[in-house]
Amino acid sequence: MTEECKITMNTGLRGVTIASTRISDVDGDAGKLIYRGYLVKDLAENASFEEVAYLLLFERMPKAEELAAFKKTLVGRMPIPSEIIDALKTRPRDALPMDILQAGVAMLAHHDPDVRVEGSRDAAIRMGIRLIAGLPTLVAAWDRLRNGRAPVAPLPELGHAANFLYMMSGRIPDEEAASFFDACLVLHAEHSFNASTFAAREVASTRAHMYAAVGAAVGSLSGALHGGANTRVMQMLKEIDTVENIDAYIEKQLGSGGKIMGLGHAVYKVDDPRALILAPMSRRMGERIGEVKWYEISRRLEEKAKAAFKRHKDMDIYVNVDFYSASLYYAMGIAMDLFTPIFAISRVAGWAAHVLEEQFAGAAPKPMLYRPESEYIGDYCGPEACAWEPIDRR
């Protein structure tokens, strides 16, 4: 490499503002997450997932009659075509659930006539609603099929969260369990320009349809640096196994340069506000099933790890959303490899909102294609640096 060539670092676009948004904001210093002006804490404690999905898609909270109609539409769109169920039956039972979900998103597109409608916000909204409705059914159907059980159809009288738990287990969940899961969906529905949301918006900027953009988002979420953190938290908790093993685990991780999964975040400089809501739910679900062990390990691990980081590294570290969602989902009887697909069935509401924002400004399409620049840092800098050599003379 010649001296004239520059070496640039991959910054991952950190600190680079690429677009404006009215959808959500993360104030990492204050520990606040806002969906269209509403604090996520207030939404999780008072609103249903259906209300939040409506807010994200339509930019305002629904009135009573609008919410009733939206709920009816969602549950009516939950059943997926039998051809997709038949296709899922042909998949290897050990296929990765996120790969199944990404393939399922593409298959859903095959059955939606709106994919052929260009430049229509209404058509894009309809596709977004079908995805919000269909993803829970895909995940639940796949989990049952891979375990040798027939898929369960949704019930029109159940809400979105309750229907997912019902389609997974075949049992109607009680009100408390359904409300906890509903709050989880609210808490994970949106989080500004994270990797999967950026992927969705980048694809949307090409004028690709909603399914293509959401499929890209699912693919991004499948990566270990973005999704799967709460699965790894649960794996960590099972490795620790007892409260008495926490100190040794922390020392081992700190001594080897390892991580304490679920602690630390790229944005938050205080405890993640979502974790503060999930923690008591984890404790309560543990109490309900007679096994508070995982919550207790989490609680003591958080306390001890924070003290250890301060003592050994003179730094503060904070709990993130994955830390307590792991033990909460586990107590609900959800398989660990479904934790990330569950993230997707919530976040699809946010992805759809971002696709709408990326593609439409008011009633007119936005003519903006993402096309970032790059800086070549290869082995030559000039057009004549490499002369062609025939293959027999190389």
N, C-alpha and C positions, 0 to 999 in steps of 0.2 A: 504494500500500500504506500503510495507516495505521500509526501509531507502535506501536499495540498488538500488531501482528502480529510474531511472532518469525521470524527467519531461522535455520534449522537446517542443519547440514552433513550431507552423506551420508557416514557413517562406514564403510559397507560391513560393519557389525556387528563391526568390529575391536575386540577387547577385551571383547566381549559374550559371556558364556557362556550358551549356549542349551540345553545338554543335557549329561548325563553319558554316558560311554561306557567299555566294557571292551575295545574293539577295538584301539585303537592310541594312541600318545602320541608327540608330537614335542617333544623338548627342544632348542630352537634354540640355547640358550647353550652346551650341552655337545656339540651335534652328534650327538644320538642319536635314532634312530627305532626304535620298539618296536611289534611286533605281538603282542598278547595276552601281553605279558611277555617276549618274545624280541627280542633285538637283531637288527635287519635284517641287519647284517653277518654274524652267525652263521647266519642263515637262508640268505642268498645264497651263503655258502660251503659249506653242508652240506645244505640241504634242496632238494627239487624244488618246482616250482610247484604240483604236485598236493598235496604235503604242506601247503604254505602255504595253499592254497585250503581244504583240509580244516580247518586250524587256524582260519581266519577264520570259516568257516561253523559249525563244531561246537565251537569254544571250547577245543580241546585238540589236541595232536599225535596223529596216528593210529597205531595199532599196525600191524604188518606186514600182517596179514590185512585190516584195514580199509583200508589204503592200496591194496592190490592190488584190492580190490573197488571203491574209489572211482575208481581209474585206469580200470578196466574200464567203469564207468558213464560216465565222461567221454568216453572214446573211442567208446563206443556211442551217445552223444548227439551226436557231432560232425556226422554227416550231417544236412543240412537238407532240408526238403521240396522236391520237384522243382518245385512250384508257385512257390516263392520264387525258385529259379534261373530259371524262365521269366519271372517278373516282372522280375528283374534284367536280363534280356536286352533288355527294352523301354526301359531307362533310357538317357538320353544318355550317351555315353562320357566326356564332360567334366564330368559331375555331380561335385560335391564328395564325396569319400569319406566324410566324416563325415555328410553328409546321407543317403547311401546306407545307412550303418550305422544311423542313427536310424530310417529307414524299415524296415530289416531287422528291427530289434528289435520294431517294431510288428507286422510280418508274422509273426514267430515266435510272437507271442502268439495269432494266429489259429488256430494248430495245437496249442495246449496246452490240454487240458481243465482243467488246474488253475486257470486264470484265473477259473473260475466257482465255485471253492471258497473260501468266505470264512472268515476266522478260524482257519485251520489253519496252524500253523508247519511241519508236514511238507510241505504243499502248497507253501508259500513256498520251502522248501529245495529241493524238486524243480524249481521254476521257476528258482531261482538256479543250480542245477547245469546245467540246459538252456541258460541264457544263457552261463555260463562255457564250455560246450562249443561252443555255436553261433556265438558272435561270431568266433572265429578262422576258421571256415569261411566266414562271410559276407564277411569282409575279403579272404580269399584268393580266393574265387570271383569277387568283383567285380573284383579286380585282373586276373585272367586274362580275364574276359569283356570288360573294356574294352580289352584288348590283343589281342582277337580269338582268344583261346585257350579251350579247353573247361576247365571246372572239374575239379579232381582230387579224388577221394574220399580221405578219410583212411585210414591203414593201422592196423589194430588193434594191431600190434606196436610202434608208435612211441609215445613219450611226447607230452605236450601241446605242448611247445615244438617238438620235432622234426616233429610233424605239421603245425604251421602252416608251417614253412619248406618242408616237402615239398609241401603244398597250394599254396603260392605258386609254387615253381619247377618242380615235377614231378620233382625229384631228392631222394633221401634224403640229408639232411645228415650230415656226419661227426660223430663224438662231441664234438669240441671246439666246433664251431660250435653244435651243439644245446645244449651245456652253457652256453655264453655266453648264448644267447638265453633259456634257462631262467632263468638268474640275472637277466637283465633283467626278465623277468616277475615274479620274486620281488620285485625292488627297486621295481617300480611298482605292486604289488598293493594298497597301502593307504597313506594319508597323512592320517588323521584328518579334521577337518571342513573340507576344502577346498570350493571352490565347487560342483563336481559332486556331491560327497558330500552337501553340504547340500541341493542340489536334489533328490537322491534321497530324502533323509529327509523333506523338506517334503512331497513328493508322497506318500510312504509314510504320512505322518501323517493323510492323508485316508482311509486304508484302501484306496487304489488298489492294484492288484496289482503284482507284481514287475516286469513288463515296462514298465508305465507309469512306475514310479519310475526304472528304468534308462534308459528312453528320455529322460526329463528330464535325467538325468545326462549322457548322450551329447550332448544339445543344449547343456548348459552347457559341456562340454568343448570344443565346437566354437568357442567364442568366443576371440578372440585374446588376451584378458587371462588366460585359464586354460590352454588347450591351444595346441599348435603352436609352443612355444618352441624345441624342438630342430630343427624344420624351419627356423626362422629362424636358428638357430645355423649350420646347414649352408649356408644361403644366404649368411651372413656369411663363412664359411670360403671359399666359392667366390669371393666378391667379393675377398677378400684375396689368394687364389690362391698366394702364395709367402710364405715366412718373411720375405723382405726387405721386403715391403709392410706388415708388422705395425705398425711405429712410425708410419708415415704414417696408417694407418687409425685407430689409437688417438687420435692428435692431432686428426684430423678429427672423430671422435665426441665427444671431450671438448670441443673448441672449439665445436661446434654444439649441445651439450646432448644429444647422442644417447646411445644405450645400447651397451654391449658385451653382446650377447646371451649368456645362459648364466652371467653373473656377477650376483650379488645374489639375494636370496630374501626373501620376506615374513616368514619365520620364523627361518631359520638365521642365527646370528651368527658362525658358523665355516663352514669348507668342508662342504658337504652330504656326509654319510657315504656316500651312494649314488654320488656322483661319484668318490670315492676307489676304489671297487670297479670302476667302469666304465672308468676311465682305462687301466689295464693291458690290459684286454680290447680297447680301441680300438687300442692299439699292436700287440697280437698279431694282430688281424684284419688290420690294415694290412700287417704282415709276411707274413701268409699269402697275400694277393693281390698282393704286390709293390708296394704303394703306401702307404707310411707318411706321405705328405705331409700328409694331413688331420690325423692325430694330431699330427705335429710342429708344424703351424701352431697347433693347439689348445693344445699344451703351452707353446709360446713366447708365444702370445697371453695365456694365463692369467698367466704369469710377468710379462710386460711390463705388462699392464693393471693388475695388482695394484700394481706399483711406481708406475705413472703416477697412479693414484687417490690413493695415499699422498702423492706428490709435489705434485700439483696441487690436491687437495681435502682433504688431510690426513685421509683416511678409509681404513679397511680395507674391502675388498670380497672376497667369497668366491664360489667356484665352486659351481654348483648341478647337479642331476642331468641337466639338458638339455645341458650343455656337452660331455660326452664321449659321451652316448648318440647324439648326431647323427653323429659320425664312425664310431661303431661300427655303427650301422644301415646307414649308407652303404656301409661296407666289406662288409657282408653282402649287398649288392645290393638292398636294400629301397628302393623309390621314396620320395622325400622327402615326398610328400603322404600317405603311409601311416604316417608316424611317429606322428601323433596317434591314428589308429585302433588302432595297436599298443598305445599307452598304454591305450586303452579295453579291449582284450581281456585285459589284465592287471588293470586297476583294477576290472573288473566283479566280481571276487571280493570286493574291499572294499566296493563298492556293495551287493552282495547281503547281506553281513554287516550293514551299517548298516540296510538295510531290515528285516532280521530283528530287529535290536535295537530299531528304532523301533516296530515293530508288536507285538512280543511281550515280555512280562516273565514269564519262566518259561513256563508253559503257557497263560497267560491273555492275551488281547489287551490292549494298553495304550490306554486311551481318551484320547489326547492329540492335539489338532489344532493345528498351528502357525497362530497368528493374531496376528502382531505388530501393535503400534500404529503409527500415523503421526501427524505433526503438520502440519496444514494451514497453508500459508504463502502462500496465494493473495492476491488483490487486495482482499478484504474479510474482516471478522471477525465480523460479526453477521448474524443470519438476515434482517434487513430492509435490508441494505446494497444489495442489487440488487432493484429493482422490475421486474416483468415489463412489457415494452413490446411491443405487437403489431408484427408485422414491417413494416407500412407506416408506423410512427412511429419506427423505430430510426434 
